[in-house]
């Protein structure tokens, strides 16, 4: 059941002629009919506008913006995933420059407007995903039922060769919004 009867928790209500932001909490982050000087704003510009508003609302500035598939995004939002796993290098094979206390924006990959604002609580460097999973319970920290399930899922994204060459990074986070 929605909390807001006016907008059904979408953040937007229709007046007949216009869509307007609702005065409920969802209205503070709703994106709709965004128009700039050069016309309608879409794609990456729209994401940047949304992230700028999130920064203003949360008094933070992100160190990094990362994308998450819907499943890990929702597990992180719900608190069942506390550690995000990555290689120690970014997609351009440059070393990650994250520090404890940095803020990261995790953008849900299928919507581009759902964003989690998180603060890094710990950076966990390991030679492999298996060794990381040995030290942290998969159910409690990754939202997976077993180490095998976690590793099978990670193998879909990261090759064993890249894992061996670069090492892995567990980013333990605390969610600042949800």
C-alpha positions in Angstrom: 0.0 0.0 0.0 1.5 3.4 -1.0 2.3 5.9 1.7 1.3 8.9 -0.3 -2.3 8.9 -1.7 -1.6 12.0 -3.9 1.2 10.4 -6.0 1.3 6.7 -5.0 4.9 7.2 -4.0 6.1 8.1 -7.5 6.9 11.6 -6.4 4.9 13.0 -9.3 1.2 14.0 -9.4 -0.8 15.0 -12.5 -2.9 18.2 -12.5 -4.5 17.6 -15.9 -2.1 20.0 -17.7 1.2 19.4 -16.0 3.1 16.8 -14.0 4.3 18.4 -10.7 6.5 17.2 -7.9 4.6 15.9 -4.9 5.3 17.4 -1.5 6.0 13.9 -0.1 9.6 12.6 0.4 9.5 10.9 -3.1 8.8 14.3 -4.7 12.2 15.6 -3.6 14.0 13.1 -5.9 11.5 12.6 -8.7 12.7 13.3 -12.3 10.1 14.4 -14.9 9.9 16.6 -17.9 13.4 18.1 -17.3 14.1 20.8 -19.9 17.3 22.8 -20.2 18.4 25.8 -22.3 19.0 23.5 -25.3 15.8 21.5 -25.0 14.8 18.3 -23.2 17.5 16.8 -21.0 18.0 13.0 -21.4 20.5 10.2 -20.8 23.7 11.0 -19.0 22.8 14.7 -18.5 19.6 13.6 -16.8 21.5 11.3 -14.5 24.0 14.1 -13.6 21.1 16.4 -12.8 19.6 13.8 -10.5 22.9 13.1 -8.8 23.5 16.8 -8.3 20.2 17.0 -6.5 21.0 14.0 -4.4 24.3 15.6 -3.4 22.5 18.8 -2.4 19.9 16.9 -0.4 22.4 14.7 1.4 25.2 17.3 1.8 27.7 14.9 0.1 29.9 14.8 -2.9 30.6 11.4 -4.5 34.1 10.1 -5.0 32.8 7.6 -7.5 29.7 6.7 -9.4 29.2 2.9 -10.0 26.4 0.9 -11.6 24.7 -2.1 -10.1 22.4 -4.6 -11.7 18.9 -4.6 -10.2 19.4 -7.7 -7.9 22.6 -6.5 -6.1 21.1 -2.9 -6.0 18.0 -4.1 -4.2 20.0 -6.4 -1.8 22.2 -3.4 -0.9 19.1 -1.2 -0.4 17.5 -3.8 1.8 20.6 -4.2 3.9 21.3 -7.8 3.0 24.3 -6.9 0.9 27.0 -5.0 2.9 30.0 -5.6 0.7 30.2 -4.8 -3.0 32.8 -6.7 -4.9 35.0 -5.3 -7.7 38.5 -5.8 -9.2 41.1 -3.6 -7.7 41.2 -1.7 -11.1 38.4 0.2 -12.8 37.0 -0.5 -16.3 39.9 1.4 -17.8 42.4 -0.8 -15.8 43.4 2.1 -13.7 43.9 1.5 -9.9 40.9 2.5 -7.9 41.6 5.5 -5.6 38.8 4.9 -3.1 39.4 5.6 0.6 37.4 4.8 3.8 34.9 7.6 4.4 34.4 8.3 0.6 30.9 8.5 -0.7 29.8 6.4 -3.7 26.7 6.7 -5.7 25.4 3.3 -6.9 23.1 3.8 -9.9 20.6 1.0 -10.6 21.6 -0.1 -14.1 18.1 -0.6 -15.5 16.6 2.7 -14.4 19.5 5.1 -14.1 17.4 7.2 -11.7 17.4 4.9 -8.7 20.5 5.8 -6.8 21.9 4.6 -3.5 24.2 7.0 -1.6 26.7 5.0 0.4 29.7 5.7 2.6 32.8 3.4 2.5 33.2 1.7 5.9 36.1 -0.5 4.9 38.2 -1.5 1.9 39.1 -5.2 1.8 41.9 -6.2 -0.6 42.2 -9.9 -1.4 43.9 -12.0 -4.0 40.7 -13.8 -4.9 36.9 -13.7 -4.5 37.1 -17.1 -2.8 39.5 -15.8 -0.1 37.2 -12.8 0.5 34.3 -15.1 0.9 36.3 -17.3 3.3 36.5 -14.3 5.7 33.0 -12.9 5.4 29.8 -14.9 5.6 28.1 -14.9 2.2 24.6 -14.7 3.7 25.3 -11.8 6.0 27.6 -9.7 3.9 26.8 -10.5 0.3 23.1 -11.5 0.5 23.9 -15.0 -1.0 23.0 -18.3 0.5 26.4 -19.9 0.0 30.0 -19.3 -1.0 29.4 -21.3 -4.1 26.4 -19.2 -5.1 28.4 -16.0 -4.6 31.4 -17.2 -6.6 29.1 -18.5 -9.5 27.5 -15.1 -9.6 30.8 -13.2 -9.6 32.2 -15.5 -12.3 29.5 -14.2 -14.7 31.1 -10.7 -14.5 34.8 -11.3 -13.7 37.1 -13.8 -15.4 39.5 -15.9 -13.3 42.4 -14.4 -15.4 41.4 -10.8 -14.4 40.9 -11.9 -10.8 44.5 -13.4 -10.7 46.0 -10.4 -12.5 44.4 -7.6 -10.6 43.2 -9.0 -7.3 39.8 -8.1 -5.8 38.4 -5.4 -3.7 35.5 -5.7 -1.2 33.9 -2.4 -0.5 32.1 -2.5 2.8 29.5 0.2 2.8 26.8 1.8 4.9 23.8 3.2 3.0 23.0 6.8 3.7 19.7 6.8 1.8 17.2 4.2 0.7 
